[in-house]
Amino acid sequence: MFHLMFSLPWLIVASRFIAPLPWPWWVKLLLAVFLLFASQYHLFSRFTSGSVFAPEFPRPLVIAFNLFFGAIVLLAAMQVVLDLVSLVIFAVRWTFPAVPPEVRYTMGIAALALAGFGISQAIRVPAVKRIEVTIPGLAAELDGYRMVQLTDMHISRLFTGQWAHAVVEKTNALDADLIVITGDLIDGSLDIRREDIAPLAGLRARDGVLTVPGNHEYFFDVDRWLGHFPSLNMRILANEHHVIERGEGRLVIAGVTDLSARFTGAVEPDLGRALHGAPADAPVILLDHQPRMAERAAKRGVALQLSGHTHGGMVRGLDRIVARANNGYVSGFYQVGGMQLYVNNGTGLWPGFALRIGVPAELTEFTLRSAP
């Protein structure tokens, strides 16, 4: 079903875009076969690397697959819109309009250009996004506390060790008090990704680096990865918490495992366990990779939840579909009961569909403020 779903855009393009072109049949056949090859990117990933989540092709080939696969998806969407317009015209005039070849040429060029732009936005090291957030109950000593959130880096053949090194340099330049990573650090096994992820050991903050697993860690032997992350100077908050102190002021940073744990037999997320023993008078910031369970955290008195997972929807318009799969949460701030939820667009992106159009990546710095 997964591969069939990703074949449907090609079917639309082949039957509704390529077939009507005024070209020799053999040229149209060659184009259709080439795009069919590009549309099976994930199938080739599965056969060559054993997983659709970690294509192990050379980076230029991963970029090329994303370029043409992305163009197919965008072109299929344009073709559907064109067909809908044609149906509306038919309903009024009782005749289908003739579509000039120039319209399809324009659509093809636009789809390829948009896909190229989307990839360039996806793979760049993101700009710093600065946010001030008021935390009820935050002690005066912690007013101005700065923390950086990294999430969904998906270190892989696309987001390489060189890219990770650049992210580390940009993060360290912020001289933050704390760095938090809210899951999906990698795509690939520890044996394959060990060198690519090594630069993350260079992350520096006064109160260290706190990390929770995302769903992709569970695709690649989560126990080995959670055993490796501490060697990169990260503390794993797997249903645990950490207390930040400044003078008499205290702040609790709690973290839970990912919902995907229930499908692998690993330790499932347990917010009660994560908060057990935490000082009752200190506000809580929760690190939870997926935003879907925000209502649960709000009921437990969490002040701020930081999540990722959605990649912000990646493409403006597609974000509405992604939101529906995540209880309506896809990008930015939400008020959930008495709790603030921030869903980060992601620092990187899954290499299986690496396009960003209107949804920029983030390297996010939060400055915490006491309530007036």
C-alpha atoms as one frame of an Amber mdcrd trajectory, in Angstrom:
protein
   0.000   0.000   0.000   2.867   2.395   0.817   4.464   2.003  -2.621   1.071
   2.026  -4.381   0.224   5.326  -2.722   3.446   6.897  -3.997   2.774   5.513
  -7.495  -0.550   7.333  -7.861   0.993  10.760  -8.660   2.979   9.118 -11.486
  -0.179   7.510 -12.836  -1.911  10.908 -12.944   1.087  12.510 -14.656   1.457
   9.701 -17.215  -2.210   9.502 -18.167  -3.344  13.114 -17.856  -0.168  15.136
 -18.529   2.171  13.119 -20.771  -0.366  11.246 -22.904  -2.038  14.391 -24.368
   1.280  16.033 -25.335   1.774  16.480 -29.105   5.012  14.502 -29.132   6.063
  11.265 -30.863   4.823   8.241 -28.923   8.328   6.967 -28.222   9.365  10.292
 -26.638   6.313  10.221 -24.376   7.061   6.592 -23.503  10.675   7.430 -22.555
   9.517  10.327 -20.370   6.876   8.165 -18.693   9.407   5.390 -17.978  11.945
   7.878 -16.590   9.354   9.388 -14.258   8.175   5.909 -13.256  11.748   5.138
 -12.225  11.875   8.374 -10.196   8.509   7.654  -8.582   9.833   4.363  -7.160
  12.488   6.101  -5.059  11.208   4.519  -1.847  10.991   1.050  -3.383  14.622
   1.267  -4.488  15.545   2.473  -0.979  13.843  -0.541   0.516  15.647  -2.978
  -1.801  19.101  -1.390  -1.485  19.210  -0.346   2.181  16.411  -2.396   3.726
  14.396   0.648   4.730  12.399   3.387   3.036  13.461   5.670   5.893  17.194
   5.661   5.175  18.132   5.756   1.484  21.829   4.881   1.288  22.469   6.228
  -2.219  25.187   8.849  -2.792  23.972  12.294  -1.728  23.686  13.704  -5.309
  21.453  10.768  -6.230  19.280  11.305  -3.129  18.896  14.956  -4.157  18.061
  13.953  -7.741  15.443  11.440  -6.604  13.851  14.099  -4.393  13.921  16.608
  -7.242  12.068  14.421  -9.737   9.830  12.676  -7.219   8.875  16.086  -5.807
   8.225  17.405  -9.318   5.943  14.419 -10.021   3.885  15.099  -6.876   3.625
  18.831  -7.627   2.786  18.211 -11.284   0.099  15.682 -10.332  -1.476  18.283
  -8.042  -1.413  20.881 -10.838  -2.951  18.399 -13.263  -5.784  17.609 -10.835
  -6.506  21.340 -10.536  -6.484  21.673 -14.340  -8.893  18.753 -14.695 -11.223
  20.218 -12.060 -11.267  23.533 -13.923 -12.036  21.653 -17.139 -14.940  19.875
 -15.421 -16.356  23.201 -14.218 -16.151  24.594 -17.759 -17.821  21.426 -19.078
 -20.659  21.851 -16.576 -21.280  25.364 -17.918 -20.670  24.895 -21.660 -21.284
  21.150 -22.079 -17.966  20.814 -23.867 -14.463  20.215 -22.547 -12.017  23.027
 -23.278  -8.989  22.384 -25.471  -5.844  22.706 -23.380  -2.987  24.245 -25.399
   0.347  22.384 -25.110   1.901  25.601 -23.767  -0.201  25.228 -20.613   1.302
  21.808 -19.922   4.810  23.034 -20.739   4.375  25.830 -18.213   3.092  23.366
 -15.615   6.065  21.045 -16.155   8.625  23.829 -15.864   6.876  25.250 -12.788
   6.768  21.842 -11.050  10.467  21.211 -11.679  11.432  24.727 -10.559   9.308
  24.495  -7.405  10.802  21.103  -6.561  14.322  22.490  -7.005  13.510  25.454
  -4.785  11.917  23.156  -2.202  15.005  20.941  -1.987  17.338  23.931  -1.663
  15.259  25.179   1.275  15.149  21.745   2.885  18.878  20.943   2.888  20.289
  24.317   3.932  21.387  24.990   7.494  18.360  26.877   8.845  18.375  30.455
  10.028  18.021  31.146  13.744  14.432  31.755  14.848  14.229  33.727  18.108
  11.166  33.434  20.337  10.307  34.895  23.748   7.876  32.835  25.788   6.341
  33.677  29.172   6.412  30.808  31.667   3.918  31.157  34.558   5.645  30.603
  37.883   9.144  31.092  36.476  11.440  32.505  39.158  13.030  35.897  38.603
  16.454  34.259  38.691  15.515  32.326  35.533  14.063  35.291  33.660  16.050
  35.544  30.409  17.072  31.861  30.461  17.894  30.850  26.886  17.433  27.402
  25.413  17.890  26.160  21.841  15.632  23.500  20.360  16.922  21.234  17.606
  14.599  18.594  16.232  14.084  16.239  13.306  17.642  16.518  12.055  17.333
  13.137  10.312  21.104  12.808   9.936  21.522  10.606   6.888  23.044  10.504
   3.398  21.181  13.776   2.764  21.831  15.542   6.072  25.441  14.503   6.426
  28.132  14.909   9.053  29.242  18.089   7.295  25.727  19.505   7.614  25.595
  18.417  11.268  28.907  20.181  11.924  27.514  23.416  10.467  24.400  23.107
  12.677  26.625  22.589  15.734  28.696  25.682  14.938  25.597  27.825  14.446
  24.026  26.500  17.658  27.140  27.003  19.762  27.459  30.591  18.513  24.201
  31.357  20.362  25.931  30.581  23.696  22.691  29.161  25.123  22.046  28.022
  28.678  20.562  24.734  27.474  20.200  22.751  24.244  17.265  20.352  23.820
  16.816  17.868  20.966  13.264  16.607  20.530  13.810  13.414  18.573  14.446
  12.037  15.089  18.160  12.703  15.251  18.980  10.023  12.674  17.901   7.892
   9.756  19.960   4.725   9.621  21.598   2.190  11.895  24.320   3.067  14.387
  26.907   1.165  12.352  26.137   3.273   9.266  25.522   6.674  10.902  28.198
   6.666  13.622  30.532   9.086  11.816  27.736  11.285  10.464  26.307  11.961
  13.912  29.705  12.384  15.613  29.749  16.215  15.223  26.812  16.484  17.658
  29.268  15.693  20.454  30.504  19.247  19.950  27.255  20.878  21.093  27.935
  23.144  24.084  25.622  24.852  26.574  26.018  25.809  30.224  23.432  23.259
  31.376  24.264  20.668  28.744  22.267  18.875  26.063  19.012  17.035  26.814
  17.500  14.625  24.301  14.380  12.515  23.805  13.911   9.846  21.116  11.639
  10.348  18.127   9.787   7.740  16.115  12.673   7.252  13.659  15.008   6.085
  16.406  12.592   3.169  16.884  13.007   2.172  13.232  16.745   1.598  13.764
  17.349  -0.331  17.015  16.413   2.342  19.532  18.270   0.689  22.424  21.610
   0.921  20.603  20.999   4.561  19.743  19.929   5.462  23.281  23.052   3.730
  24.509  25.187   5.750  22.099  23.775   9.242  22.610  25.382   9.715  26.078
  28.808   9.227  24.435  27.950  12.364  22.424  27.548  14.367  25.660  23.761
  14.110  25.606  21.554  13.191  28.531  18.562  11.079  27.517  15.257  11.940
  29.195  13.388   8.675  28.676  10.453   9.260  31.052  12.751  11.290  33.302
  13.279  14.903  34.308  16.151  17.258  35.007  16.060  20.258  37.349  17.688
  23.555  36.340  18.678  25.805  39.246  19.601  29.465  39.390  19.879  30.666
  42.947  16.528  29.842  44.579  14.809  29.475  41.211  14.112  26.051  39.735
  12.872  24.838  36.361  11.980  21.245  35.468  12.802  19.875  32.020  10.955
  16.573  31.550  11.127  14.182  28.623   9.170  11.140  27.468   9.804   8.361
  24.997   7.946   8.309  21.687   4.519   6.851  20.930   6.184   4.480  18.448
   7.568   2.525  21.405   4.274   0.662  21.741   4.884  -1.036  18.379   8.407
  -2.201  19.171   8.127  -3.485  22.724  10.281  -0.618  24.029   9.449   1.560
  27.037   6.285   3.530  26.259   5.897   7.232  27.112   4.954   7.749  30.758
   4.507  11.363  31.807   3.688  10.432  35.393   6.983   8.604  35.709   8.818
  11.500  34.044   7.447  13.978  36.601   7.799  11.716  39.634   9.844  13.462
  42.303   9.957  16.800  40.480   9.720  19.874  42.731   6.045  20.831  42.931
   6.683  24.584  42.909   8.793  24.605  39.731   7.293  25.124  36.243   7.672
  22.204  33.825   8.853  22.233  30.227   8.114  18.918  28.516  10.057  17.465
  25.597   7.781  15.154  23.595   8.646  14.375  19.971   5.042  14.115  18.789
   2.497  16.831  19.668  -0.546  14.543  19.588  -0.744  14.007  23.364  -0.573
  17.687  24.308  -3.939  17.586  26.133  -2.556  14.938  28.487   0.431  17.135
  29.331  -1.786  20.174  29.861  -3.859  18.249  32.410  -0.682  17.414  34.318
   0.153  21.112  34.728   2.977  21.358  32.181   3.717  25.001  31.345   5.307
  24.505  27.905   5.603  21.488  25.615   8.208  21.430  22.857   7.587  19.018
  19.993   8.596  18.349  16.392   7.678  15.374  14.179   5.400  17.208  11.710
   8.158  19.106   9.859   5.609  21.928   9.788   3.805  20.135   6.962   6.754
  20.783   4.585   4.654  22.366   1.818   2.076  25.088   2.332  -1.295  23.414
   1.768   0.012  19.959   2.611   0.342  21.209   6.191  -3.456  20.970   6.583
  -3.299  17.230   5.885  -0.371  16.751   8.271  -2.268  18.679  10.953  -5.216
  16.271  10.739  -2.870  13.375  11.532  -1.539  15.192  14.606  -4.709  16.342
  16.376  -4.566  19.671  14.557  -1.034  20.572  15.657   1.439  21.160  12.846
   3.514  24.348  13.251   4.086  27.113  15.783   2.327  27.959  19.055  -0.951
  26.524  20.338  -2.775  27.141  23.603  -3.845  23.800  25.015  -5.799  24.401
  28.196  -3.378  26.214  30.483  -0.330  24.958  28.585   1.568  26.412  25.655
   2.558  23.960  22.914   5.245  24.788  20.385   5.538  22.535  17.318   8.874
  23.099  15.621   9.111  22.915  11.815  12.288  20.853  12.209  15.977  21.512
  11.707  16.275  18.861   8.988  13.810  16.612   7.167  13.115  12.996   6.271
  15.250  12.293   3.165  12.341  10.426   1.572  10.495  13.665   0.757  12.890
  16.553   1.296  10.967  19.573   0.067  10.110  22.782   1.892   7.879  25.310
   0.186   6.587  28.089   2.415   7.515  26.148   5.577  11.102  27.049   6.556
  13.339  24.857   8.697  14.190  26.102  12.195  17.092  26.412  14.565  15.035
  27.820  17.418  16.204  29.890  20.377  13.736  30.409  23.227  14.156  33.153
  25.797  12.099  32.371  28.894  10.360  35.233  30.680   8.707  35.395  34.090
   5.041  36.305  34.137   4.418  40.016  34.971
